[in-house]
Amino acid sequence: MLQIKSNYFSYFCVPSFCISYAIIVSILYKIIPVAFVMFILSDILHQLCKPSEVSFPMEQNRPTFLTEKWLRDNVNLIAQSYDARDTPAVPVLPAAFVRCGRGGKTRALLELTRALKDRFNSEEVAVIYISFTAHSSLLKWETMNPIDAICRRIAFAALPNTAGESFEKFAETVEVSSTAVLKWLGNTPRILLIDELDSFTNLQNPESILMQEMGAFLKMNFLSRANQYFVFSSKGMLTTDQLSQFLERAVLIRELPIVADLFIAAKNCEYPALGRNDLLFYGCIPSLVYLSERGNSFIPNESGQNAITQCVKDGVSESLIDNLLRSFLDGNPDLVPPALLPLMDTTADKKVRWIPHNMVKALRELVKVAPRKYDLYFYMLKTICNYFDASVSFGGWKRLFVIVLLIRILSNQFDGKLLPLDVDEFKDCSVSHNYFMESKTDRALYLCTNVDEYIRSFTTPDVFPHIAVFCPNHAKFEVFDVIVAAFDKKGERTLYGYKLRPESGRVKPLDLTKHDWLRE
């Protein structure tokens, strides 16, 4: 007589022998109708907890979550979308959280899962978290069967007492159909949270039939009726753009949390020496700040290094680097090579936000293989990387201003305010930083304690047009933080001085060319 054990290492017990469950299943698929096989395989579903009781894998010794306000706001947004009724005129939009690897996406989704469970504690709502992160990365067969991949992970999440169990081992021994999982869910109200949906790389192919089917599945079972919703995380916006097509609706981009208070971040991240320079370098991203204090080498991790390698493989040109620099100013994702999008942060209005720690690595690799425009151009790129570096001595405000100034010059972004120069006159000009001086030694610059002495040490560049940026970097020089000497096509010089006072919130260049203290 045939007996079926109920745990997922089940086997069939026959009086004279025992044969593994997996082998029996493979034979049954060939000789018995699929419907009957799925009846046997669905035995695993009898072990699952109630949909509203599915647990989630929150770490016990996790650091304090820095942004409770962010958590409340997003829980409210999800709850509103969950209650909404999907109609052709007003479709319910899924939410996406997009940021680089190690950027805190997993922690944010787990905190949302916890908070949503607390909010719906008195109701029979299934709040289910599943993950395709490195801890349970996409299996080879799952790339060809995304719907079953999602359903099998839902089933694994719903198994009681799986702490420490391997999903890979579970997946090798159990088949779970989408039909069976939907039957288990029944009419239970549900919110599904999917971590790193971009692991399905074929999501970026708009012609993919598999992804179209997955989009239809998510739309039908987690969006189309009231009291259903899903959110997901991704390392890049390409995933959200393509999924939007498959779902036949827009995807709502929600920003992940950033550090709002330096002192609170220093305390909660156990990082007493945390400064503004560090926050700038790590893009104000809590998880990167936390990891940096512990010496974790999170970039280039495998996905980050692969992104840079792919960008180099796709080809690097002067225009690619110029566009990449411009994206720092306006956040236009179309200016960023697609391969590098997973190294950035994303805002709610679908703009990219640079994470200097990641982008410095990318720029340094790109400069090695880019066509040489002229030597000073590449020197300037290295200078920008050095200014981004957290070890630079002067403060974050001056550092950020110099970066913006150099990027505007290199990418021909003369705005008439910060750089009141004629675009046609200075387009593709050469540029330098603390270079055209009578003496190149730091000691000589240190001895210049006033504007007159400093400017008199300037020399004329070899080519025109040229913009020279000078940054007095010692305490005795107190009048201007930055001086710009712009030489037009005829070699005529215009001088601008910048006083950087962050409390004013504005920077206006002062024309120094005819100032009284410049005695000719």
C-alpha positions in Angstrom: 0.0 0.0 0.0 1.3 3.5 -0.9 1.9 5.9 1.9 2.9 9.6 1.4 4.9 11.3 4.2 4.0 15.0 4.6 7.3 16.8 5.2 9.2 18.1 2.1 11.9 15.4 2.4 9.0 13.0 1.8 9.4 9.5 0.4 7.1 6.7 -0.7 7.1 3.7 1.6 6.5 0.4 -0.2 6.7 -2.8 1.8 9.9 -4.0 0.1 11.7 -0.9 -0.7 11.9 2.9 -0.4 12.4 5.1 -3.5 13.1 8.8 -3.2 10.2 11.2 -3.7 12.0 13.2 -6.4 12.7 10.1 -8.5 9.1 8.9 -8.3 7.9 12.4 -9.3 10.1 12.5 -12.4 8.7 9.1 -13.4 5.1 10.1 -12.8 5.5 13.1 -15.0 6.2 10.8 -17.9 3.6 8.1 -17.3 0.7 9.7 -15.4 -1.5 12.7 -16.3 -0.2 16.0 -15.1 -3.3 16.7 -13.1 -2.8 13.6 -10.9 0.9 14.4 -10.4 0.1 17.9 -9.3 -2.5 16.4 -6.8 0.4 14.4 -5.3 2.9 17.3 -5.4 0.4 19.7 -3.8 0.6 17.6 -0.7 3.2 20.2 0.4 0.5 22.8 0.6 -1.2 21.0 3.5 1.9 21.9 5.5 1.7 25.6 4.9 0.5 27.9 7.5 -2.5 30.2 6.9 -1.7 32.9 4.4 -2.2 35.6 7.1 0.4 33.9 9.4 3.3 33.8 7.0 6.5 34.9 8.8 9.5 36.7 7.5 13.3 36.4 8.1 14.2 39.5 10.2 17.7 39.5 11.8 17.8 39.6 15.6 20.8 41.8 16.1 20.1 44.3 13.3 21.1 48.0 13.7 18.4 50.5 14.5 16.3 51.5 11.5 17.1 55.2 11.1 14.0 56.6 9.5 10.7 55.8 11.2 9.0 58.6 9.4 9.9 57.1 6.0 8.4 53.8 7.3 5.1 55.4 8.4 4.7 57.3 5.1 5.3 54.2 2.9 3.1 52.0 5.0 0.3 54.5 4.6 0.9 54.7 0.9 0.8 50.9 0.5 -2.3 50.7 2.7 -4.1 53.3 0.5 -3.2 51.4 -2.7 -4.2 48.1 -1.1 -7.7 49.5 -0.4 -8.1 51.0 -3.9 -10.1 49.4 -6.6 -8.3 48.9 -9.9 -10.1 50.4 -12.9 -9.0 51.2 -16.5 -9.4 54.9 -15.8 -7.6 54.8 -12.5 -5.3 51.8 -12.3 -3.6 50.8 -9.1 0.1 51.3 -9.5 2.7 48.9 -7.9 5.5 50.5 -6.0 9.2 50.1 -6.7 12.2 50.8 -4.5 15.3 51.3 -6.7 18.9 51.6 -5.5 22.3 50.1 -5.9 23.4 46.8 -4.4 24.0 46.9 -0.6 21.9 50.1 -0.6 19.4 48.9 2.1 16.6 47.5 -0.2 16.3 44.2 1.7 16.2 45.9 5.1 13.6 48.4 3.9 11.3 45.7 2.5 11.7 43.6 5.7 10.8 46.7 7.8 7.8 47.4 5.6 6.7 43.7 6.0 6.9 44.0 9.8 5.1 47.3 9.9 2.4 46.1 7.5 1.8 43.0 9.6 1.5 45.2 12.7 -1.0 47.4 10.9 -3.2 44.6 9.7 -2.7 42.5 12.8 -6.4 42.3 13.5 -7.4 41.4 10.0 -6.8 38.3 7.9 -4.3 39.9 5.5 -1.5 37.9 4.0 1.7 40.0 4.0 4.3 37.9 2.2 7.9 38.7 1.7 10.0 36.8 -0.9 13.6 37.4 -2.0 15.8 36.9 -5.0 18.9 38.3 -3.3 22.3 36.7 -3.1 21.1 34.8 0.0 18.6 32.9 -2.2 19.7 33.8 -5.7 17.7 32.9 -8.8 18.1 29.3 -9.8 18.8 28.4 -13.4 15.4 26.8 -14.0 13.7 29.8 -12.5 14.9 32.2 -15.3 12.7 30.1 -17.7 9.7 29.8 -15.4 9.3 33.1 -13.4 5.7 32.5 -12.3 6.6 29.1 -10.7 9.7 30.7 -9.2 7.6 33.3 -7.5 5.1 30.7 -6.3 7.6 28.3 -5.0 9.2 31.0 -2.9 5.8 32.0 -1.6 5.3 28.3 -0.5 8.8 28.3 1.1 8.0 31.5 3.0 4.7 29.8 4.3 6.4 26.7 5.6 6.6 26.8 9.4 10.0 26.3 11.1 12.2 26.8 8.0 14.8 29.0 9.9 18.2 28.0 8.6 16.8 25.8 5.9 18.1 26.3 2.3 15.7 27.4 -0.3 17.8 25.6 -2.9 17.4 22.3 -1.1 13.6 22.9 -0.8 13.4 23.7 -4.5 15.2 20.5 -5.5 12.7 18.3 -3.6 9.4 20.0 -4.1 7.3 21.1 -7.1 4.7 23.8 -6.5 2.4 25.0 -9.2 0.9 28.5 -9.5 -2.5 26.9 -9.5 -1.9 25.2 -6.1 -0.5 28.4 -4.5 -3.4 30.5 -5.8 -5.8 27.9 -4.4 -4.0 28.1 -1.0 -4.3 31.9 -1.1 -8.0 31.7 -2.0 -9.8 35.0 -1.4 -7.4 36.1 1.3 -6.5 39.8 1.1 -2.8 40.0 0.2 0.3 42.2 -0.1 3.3 40.7 -1.8 6.8 42.2 -1.3 9.4 40.9 -3.8 13.1 41.7 -3.1 15.3 42.3 -6.2 12.9 41.4 -9.0 15.6 42.6 -11.4 17.3 39.2 -10.9 15.1 38.2 -13.8 17.5 39.7 -16.3 15.1 38.9 -19.2 12.8 41.5 -17.7 14.8 44.0 -19.7 13.7 42.4 -22.9 10.4 44.0 -24.0 9.7 41.0 -26.3 10.1 38.4 -23.6 7.0 36.2 -23.6 7.9 34.8 -20.2 8.0 38.2 -18.7 4.8 39.2 -20.3 3.2 36.1 -18.7 4.7 37.1 -15.3 3.4 40.6 -15.7 -0.1 39.3 -16.4 0.2 36.9 -13.4 1.1 39.7 -11.0 -1.5 42.0 -12.4 -4.3 39.5 -12.2 -3.5 38.1 -8.7 -1.9 41.1 -6.9 -3.4 44.2 -8.4 -6.7 43.7 -10.2 -9.0 43.6 -7.2 -9.3 45.6 -4.0 -7.4 44.3 -1.0 -4.5 43.2 -3.2 -1.1 44.9 -3.8 2.5 44.2 -4.5 5.8 46.1 -4.2 9.3 45.2 -5.3 12.9 46.3 -5.2 15.4 46.6 -8.0 19.0 47.7 -8.5 18.1 49.7 -11.7 15.2 51.5 -13.4 15.3 49.4 -16.5 13.4 46.7 -14.6 10.6 49.2 -13.6 10.3 50.5 -17.2 9.9 47.1 -18.7 7.6 45.8 -16.0 5.5 48.8 -16.6 4.9 47.6 -20.1 4.1 44.1 -19.0 1.6 45.3 -16.4 0.1 47.9 -18.8 0.4 50.6 -16.2 3.0 52.9 -14.7 5.2 51.8 -11.8 5.3 54.2 -8.8 8.9 54.9 -7.8 9.3 55.4 -4.0 12.6 56.7 -2.6 14.5 54.6 -0.1 15.6 56.3 3.1 18.6 58.5 3.4 20.4 59.9 6.5 18.5 62.9 7.7 20.5 63.7 10.8 24.3 63.3 11.1 24.3 62.9 14.9 21.5 60.3 15.0 23.2 58.3 12.2 26.5 58.4 14.1 24.8 57.0 17.2 22.7 54.3 15.6 25.4 53.2 13.1 27.9 53.1 16.0 30.1 55.4 14.0 31.3 58.2 16.4 33.7 59.7 13.8 31.0 60.0 11.1 31.3 63.4 9.3 29.7 65.3 6.5 32.5 64.2 4.1 31.6 60.6 4.8 27.9 61.2 4.2 28.7 62.8 0.9 31.0 60.0 -0.1 28.4 57.3 0.7 25.4 59.2 -0.8 23.8 59.6 2.7 22.7 55.9 2.4 22.4 54.4 5.9 23.5 50.9 5.0 26.6 52.0 3.2 27.6 54.2 6.1 27.0 51.3 8.5 29.1 48.9 6.4 31.9 51.4 5.8 32.5 51.7 9.6 32.9 47.9 9.8 35.4 47.8 7.0 33.2 45.9 4.6 34.3 46.0 1.0 30.9 46.2 -0.5 31.9 47.8 -3.8 33.1 46.5 -6.1 31.0 43.5 -5.1 30.2 41.1 -7.8 27.2 42.9 -9.2 28.9 46.3 -9.0 32.1 45.1 -10.7 30.0 43.3 -13.3 28.2 46.6 -14.1 31.5 48.5 -14.6 32.9 45.6 -16.7 29.8 45.5 -18.9 30.0 49.3 -19.4 33.7 49.0 -20.5 32.8 46.1 -22.8 30.0 48.1 -24.4 32.5 50.8 -25.4 33.7 54.0 -23.8 33.8 57.3 -25.6 34.3 61.0 -24.7 30.6 61.6 -25.2 29.7 58.8 -22.8 31.9 60.3 -20.1 30.6 63.8 -20.8 27.0 62.6 -20.5 27.7 60.6 -17.4 29.1 63.8 -15.8 26.1 65.8 -16.8 23.8 63.2 -15.1 25.4 64.3 -11.8 24.0 67.8 -12.4 20.5 67.0 -13.7 19.8 63.4 -12.7 18.8 62.5 -16.2 18.9 58.6 -16.4 19.0 58.7 -20.2 22.5 60.2 -19.9 23.8 57.2 -17.9 25.1 54.1 -19.7 22.4 51.4 -18.8 25.1 49.1 -17.3 25.9 51.8 -14.7 22.3 52.5 -13.5 22.5 49.7 -10.8 25.3 51.7 -9.2 23.1 54.7 -8.4 20.2 55.8 -6.2 16.8 56.8 -7.7 14.4 59.5 -6.7 10.6 59.5 -6.8 10.6 61.5 -10.0 12.7 58.9 -11.7 16.0 60.9 -11.5 19.2 59.2 -10.7 21.3 60.3 -7.8 25.0 59.6 -7.8 26.6 57.5 -5.0 30.2 58.9 -5.1 31.7 55.8 -3.6 30.4 53.7 -6.5 30.9 56.3 -9.2 34.5 57.1 -8.3 35.3 53.4 -9.0 33.4 53.5 -12.3 35.0 56.8 -13.5 38.5 55.5 -12.7 37.9 52.4 -14.7 36.3 54.3 -17.6 39.2 56.8 -17.8 41.7 54.0 -18.3 40.0 52.9 -21.6 38.5 56.2 -22.9 40.0 57.9 -25.9 42.4 60.6 -24.8 40.9 64.0 -25.4 43.9 65.8 -23.9 45.9 65.0 -20.8 44.4 67.7 -18.6 40.9 66.3 -19.2 41.9 63.0 -17.6 43.8 64.8 -14.9 40.5 66.7 -14.1 38.5 63.5 -13.9 41.0 62.1 -11.4 40.7 65.4 -9.6 37.0 65.0 -9.4 37.4 61.5 -8.0 39.8 62.9 -5.4 37.4 65.6 -4.3 34.7 62.9 -3.9 37.0 60.9 -1.7 36.0 61.1 2.0 39.6 61.7 3.1 39.9 65.2 1.5 40.5 67.6 4.3 38.2 70.5 3.6 34.5 70.5 4.3 31.6 68.9 2.3 30.2 72.2 1.1 33.4 73.4 -0.5 34.1 69.9 -1.8 30.7 69.6 -3.5 30.9 73.1 -5.0 34.3 72.4 -6.6 33.0 69.1 -8.0 29.9 70.8 -9.5 32.1 73.6 -10.9 34.5 71.2 -12.6 31.7 68.9 -14.0 29.9 72.0 -15.4 33.1 73.0 -17.2 34.0 69.6 -18.5 30.4 69.0 -19.8 29.9 72.5 -21.2 27.1 73.4 -18.8 27.6 77.2 -18.6 24.4 78.4 -16.9 24.9 82.1 -16.9 24.8 82.2 -13.1 27.3 79.9 -11.5 29.5 80.2 -14.6 28.5 83.4 -16.5 30.5 82.5 -19.6 29.5 82.4 -23.3 28.8 78.8 -24.3 30.1 79.3 -27.9 33.2 81.0 -26.6 34.2 78.3 -24.1 32.7 75.1 -25.5 35.1 72.2 -25.3 37.7 74.4 -23.6 40.6 73.0 -21.8 40.4 73.1 -18.0 42.9 72.9 -15.1 42.9 72.8 -11.3 45.6 74.6 -9.3 47.9 74.2 -12.3 48.9 77.4 -14.0 50.9 78.9 -11.1 54.4 80.3 -11.1 55.3 77.7 -8.5 53.7 74.3 -8.2 54.8 73.7 -4.6 52.3 73.7 -1.8 54.7 75.7 0.3 54.7 78.6 -2.3 50.8 78.6 -2.4 50.7 78.6 1.4 52.8 81.8 1.5 50.1 83.6 -0.6 47.9 85.0 2.1 45.9 87.5 0.1 44.1 87.7 -3.2 46.6 90.0 -4.8 49.6 87.7 -4.2 47.6 84.6 -5.2 46.3 86.0 -8.5 49.8 87.5 -9.4 51.1 83.9 -9.2 48.8 82.8 -12.1 50.5 82.1 -15.4 49.0 82.0 -18.9 47.9 78.6 -20.3 49.4 77.1 -23.5 46.0 76.9 -25.3 42.9 78.9 -25.5 40.1 78.9 -24.6 40.9 77.7 -21.1 39.3 77.8 -17.6 41.6 77.5 -14.6 40.1 76.7 -11.2 42.1 77.6 -8.1 41.3 76.5 -4.6 43.3 78.1 -1.8 43.2 75.4 0.8 44.7 76.9 4.0 43.2 78.8 6.8 45.2 82.1 6.3 43.5 82.7 3.0 40.0 83.9 4.1 38.7 86.1 1.3 37.6 83.6 -1.3 37.2 79.9 -1.3 37.4 79.4 -5.1 38.8 81.6 -7.9 38.2 80.9 -11.6 40.3 82.4 -14.4 38.6 82.2 -17.8 40.8 82.8 -20.9 38.7 83.3 -24.0 39.7 82.4 -27.6 41.9 85.5 -27.8 43.6 84.8 -24.5 41.8 87.6 -22.6 41.3 86.8 -19.0 38.2 87.2 -16.8 38.4 86.4 -13.0 35.7 85.3 -10.7 35.8 84.8 -7.0 33.4 82.6 -4.9 32.6 82.9 -1.3 31.1 79.7 -0.1 28.7 80.3 2.8 26.4 77.3 3.2 24.1 79.2 5.6 23.2 81.6 2.8 22.0 78.7 0.5 23.3 80.7 -2.6 26.6 81.2 -4.3 27.1 84.2 -6.6 30.4 84.8 -8.5 32.1 88.1 -8.0 33.9 89.5 -11.1 37.4 90.2 -9.8 38.8 91.4 -13.1 38.5 95.2 -12.4 38.5 95.0 -8.6 40.4 97.7 -6.7 42.8 95.3 -5.0 44.2 94.0 -8.4 46.9 96.6 -8.9 48.4 96.3 -12.4 
